[in-house]
């Protein structure tokens, strides 16, 4: 997942942000006062009634200030966030959703203007990594993988000829936490031959490419963001399950969650599954992934992945040096961060993908917030989502649990 790149465009707030937003909010509130509650919800993100497993409700019924949520659209527009969707779930109920037209670069397509609604899939990009983590947990629960302490090379005897010194010590846990120590660099321009990420899509055998990388540091000594690690995990899941990654995911995760409209894309040049970045899913369904984590691996009373795996996955393991100013932590393919809301620190868990794809899980507020966006290769691409969570959604909670 790259949060910057060659196509850089400075995204600044307008000089009159505070004044302009205040005017927009004041006008919106004046209109709200003239609406009934039903009209207000319809105007400001009342969820559509779809037969997709969600119970819908009003923000007020779950302790959220619906009038305050009505300011989301104005705030996102002011920030030039190019957010395509906002989905809010509280106390297990879908209470708010809005969709916006904007620029997007869907997998395998040229960039351009697109419209979005509750029935349209969106690229998750590197938020796919967090889903792979869930699938590894399910594979362990089912006995397909013994534990996270299994050595990676055990699954690849046919690639022993490219194995360099140090690979025998790398386990699945090191891949999950991106602490394998292998030499890997994604922080370069996309056309730079030393950027390892493009090789996942251009090499005839990307798995062999990853396994051929030298080990620069002992495992657990250094955190390095590494899509190759996730592609290895996805390939291992295919090997132990005997199914393509998408088929395995459908059987053990998506179908139990009532997720039917899903794609896991292949790299165009080598036709290998893009485990680390290729998931396409509807925003409302992506919010189910967040709710599953919030409910410790259960969905509607049915345990899909063990609570112990969720606890392991969302425990902070490393400081994410080099990404998001190094302010976030990293677990097992999940990000961990915090917001300051009305003077109180609020911790959250997140799946994050390039362009501004975000699934925020806020245990202390019993809250899930999902956003999609099209700011690929742009600085500040996730700022709109984080600002919205911190300065609009969290303060809208009248009760704090």
ZIMO-V825611 format. One record per helix or strand. SS is the DSSP state (hx for helix, st for strand). FROM is the first residue (numbers start at 1). TO is the last residue. If there is no record, write none. Layout:
# ZIMO-V825611
SS	FROM	TO
SS	FROM	TO
This chain:
# ZIMO-V825611
hx	17	33
hx	37	43
st	56	56
hx	59	62
st	64	64
hx	66	69
hx	72	78
st	83	90
st	93	99
st	102	104
st	112	114
st	121	123
hx	125	141
st	151	151
hx	152	155
hx	157	162
hx	167	169
st	171	171
hx	172	176
st	182	182
hx	199	202
hx	206	211
st	215	215
hx	227	241
hx	245	254
st	262	264
st	266	266
st	273	273
st	279	282
hx	283	294
st	298	299
st	302	303
hx	307	313
st	318	319
hx	324	326
st	329	330
st	335	341
st	344	353
st	357	362
hx	363	365
st	367	373
hx	383	396
st	397	397
